[in-house]
Amino acid sequence: MKKVDMSETAILRRLKTVDQLRELCLSLMKAKKISDEKAEKNKQTDAKSEIKK
């Protein structure tokens, strides 16, 4: 069985990595929402231009 380094330094390194991953996930979640909003606006704009034709 593989031993896990439980030293203070190793634990802090893992916590920092988890924090960075959390920040990345939150950023990606926000980016998706903005993209979804832009896509919806594009659909509305395309629908309006089709009506005008």
PyMOL commands that place a pseudoatom at each C-alpha (Angstrom):
pseudoatom trace, name=CA, resn=MET, resi=1, chain=A, elem=C, hetatm=0, pos=[0.000, 0.000, 0.000]
pseudoatom trace, name=CA, resn=LYS, resi=2, chain=A, elem=C, hetatm=0, pos=[1.311, 3.444, -0.953]
pseudoatom trace, name=CA, resn=LYS, resi=3, chain=A, elem=C, hetatm=0, pos=[2.170, 5.752, 1.938]
pseudoatom trace, name=CA, resn=VAL, resi=4, chain=A, elem=C, hetatm=0, pos=[0.657, 9.240, 1.895]
pseudoatom trace, name=CA, resn=ASP, resi=5, chain=A, elem=C, hetatm=0, pos=[2.831, 12.149, 2.958]
pseudoatom trace, name=CA, resn=MET, resi=6, chain=A, elem=C, hetatm=0, pos=[1.009, 13.752, 5.888]
pseudoatom trace, name=CA, resn=SER, resi=7, chain=A, elem=C, hetatm=0, pos=[3.599, 16.381, 6.684]
pseudoatom trace, name=CA, resn=GLU, resi=8, chain=A, elem=C, hetatm=0, pos=[2.440, 19.948, 7.177]
pseudoatom trace, name=CA, resn=THR, resi=9, chain=A, elem=C, hetatm=0, pos=[4.078, 21.028, 3.918]
pseudoatom trace, name=CA, resn=ALA, resi=10, chain=A, elem=C, hetatm=0, pos=[2.429, 18.265, 1.893]
pseudoatom trace, name=CA, resn=ILE, resi=11, chain=A, elem=C, hetatm=0, pos=[-1.008, 18.963, 3.381]
pseudoatom trace, name=CA, resn=LEU, resi=12, chain=A, elem=C, hetatm=0, pos=[-0.696, 22.693, 2.682]
pseudoatom trace, name=CA, resn=ARG, resi=13, chain=A, elem=C, hetatm=0, pos=[0.365, 21.936, -0.913]
pseudoatom trace, name=CA, resn=ARG, resi=14, chain=A, elem=C, hetatm=0, pos=[-2.710, 19.736, -1.418]
pseudoatom trace, name=CA, resn=LEU, resi=15, chain=A, elem=C, hetatm=0, pos=[-4.998, 22.378, 0.109]
pseudoatom trace, name=CA, resn=LYS, resi=16, chain=A, elem=C, hetatm=0, pos=[-3.555, 25.034, -2.212]
pseudoatom trace, name=CA, resn=THR, resi=17, chain=A, elem=C, hetatm=0, pos=[-4.133, 22.744, -5.183]
pseudoatom trace, name=CA, resn=VAL, resi=18, chain=A, elem=C, hetatm=0, pos=[-7.752, 22.161, -4.139]
pseudoatom trace, name=CA, resn=ASP, resi=19, chain=A, elem=C, hetatm=0, pos=[-8.246, 25.914, -3.729]
pseudoatom trace, name=CA, resn=GLN, resi=20, chain=A, elem=C, hetatm=0, pos=[-6.858, 26.556, -7.220]
pseudoatom trace, name=CA, resn=LEU, resi=21, chain=A, elem=C, hetatm=0, pos=[-9.154, 23.895, -8.692]
pseudoatom trace, name=CA, resn=ARG, resi=22, chain=A, elem=C, hetatm=0, pos=[-12.143, 25.430, -6.910]
pseudoatom trace, name=CA, resn=GLU, resi=23, chain=A, elem=C, hetatm=0, pos=[-11.318, 28.880, -8.293]
pseudoatom trace, name=CA, resn=LEU, resi=24, chain=A, elem=C, hetatm=0, pos=[-10.982, 27.394, -11.779]
pseudoatom trace, name=CA, resn=CYS, resi=25, chain=A, elem=C, hetatm=0, pos=[-14.346, 25.654, -11.475]
pseudoatom trace, name=CA, resn=LEU, resi=26, chain=A, elem=C, hetatm=0, pos=[-16.033, 28.868, -10.359]
pseudoatom trace, name=CA, resn=SER, resi=27, chain=A, elem=C, hetatm=0, pos=[-14.466, 30.780, -13.257]
pseudoatom trace, name=CA, resn=LEU, resi=28, chain=A, elem=C, hetatm=0, pos=[-15.561, 28.148, -15.755]
pseudoatom trace, name=CA, resn=MET, resi=29, chain=A, elem=C, hetatm=0, pos=[-19.078, 28.169, -14.347]
pseudoatom trace, name=CA, resn=LYS, resi=30, chain=A, elem=C, hetatm=0, pos=[-19.287, 31.949, -14.782]
pseudoatom trace, name=CA, resn=ALA, resi=31, chain=A, elem=C, hetatm=0, pos=[-17.837, 31.741, -18.295]
pseudoatom trace, name=CA, resn=LYS, resi=32, chain=A, elem=C, hetatm=0, pos=[-20.479, 29.191, -19.289]
pseudoatom trace, name=CA, resn=LYS, resi=33, chain=A, elem=C, hetatm=0, pos=[-23.275, 31.405, -18.030]
pseudoatom trace, name=CA, resn=ILE, resi=34, chain=A, elem=C, hetatm=0, pos=[-21.999, 34.372, -20.009]
pseudoatom trace, name=CA, resn=SER, resi=35, chain=A, elem=C, hetatm=0, pos=[-21.687, 32.221, -23.121]
pseudoatom trace, name=CA, resn=ASP, resi=36, chain=A, elem=C, hetatm=0, pos=[-25.234, 30.950, -22.649]
pseudoatom trace, name=CA, resn=GLU, resi=37, chain=A, elem=C, hetatm=0, pos=[-26.521, 34.517, -22.348]
pseudoatom trace, name=CA, resn=LYS, resi=38, chain=A, elem=C, hetatm=0, pos=[-24.675, 35.565, -25.504]
pseudoatom trace, name=CA, resn=ALA, resi=39, chain=A, elem=C, hetatm=0, pos=[-26.018, 32.547, -27.361]
pseudoatom trace, name=CA, resn=GLU, resi=40, chain=A, elem=C, hetatm=0, pos=[-29.556, 33.453, -26.331]
pseudoatom trace, name=CA, resn=LYS, resi=41, chain=A, elem=C, hetatm=0, pos=[-29.072, 37.051, -27.487]
pseudoatom trace, name=CA, resn=ASN, resi=42, chain=A, elem=C, hetatm=0, pos=[-27.705, 35.789, -30.820]
pseudoatom trace, name=CA, resn=LYS, resi=43, chain=A, elem=C, hetatm=0, pos=[-30.753, 33.563, -31.265]
pseudoatom trace, name=CA, resn=GLN, resi=44, chain=A, elem=C, hetatm=0, pos=[-33.046, 36.514, -30.595]
pseudoatom trace, name=CA, resn=THR, resi=45, chain=A, elem=C, hetatm=0, pos=[-31.116, 38.733, -33.022]
pseudoatom trace, name=CA, resn=ASP, resi=46, chain=A, elem=C, hetatm=0, pos=[-31.208, 36.029, -35.707]
pseudoatom trace, name=CA, resn=ALA, resi=47, chain=A, elem=C, hetatm=0, pos=[-34.944, 35.540, -35.198]
pseudoatom trace, name=CA, resn=LYS, resi=48, chain=A, elem=C, hetatm=0, pos=[-35.554, 39.297, -35.552]
pseudoatom trace, name=CA, resn=SER, resi=49, chain=A, elem=C, hetatm=0, pos=[-33.512, 39.488, -38.743]
pseudoatom trace, name=CA, resn=GLU, resi=50, chain=A, elem=C, hetatm=0, pos=[-35.445, 36.517, -40.193]
pseudoatom trace, name=CA, resn=ILE, resi=51, chain=A, elem=C, hetatm=0, pos=[-38.728, 38.260, -39.454]
pseudoatom trace, name=CA, resn=LYS, resi=52, chain=A, elem=C, hetatm=0, pos=[-37.580, 41.429, -41.226]
pseudoatom trace, name=CA, resn=LYS, resi=53, chain=A, elem=C, hetatm=0, pos=[-36.724, 39.501, -44.414]
for i in range(1, 53): cmd.bond("trace and resi %d" % i, "trace and resi %d" % (i + 1))
show_as sticks, trace
zoom trace
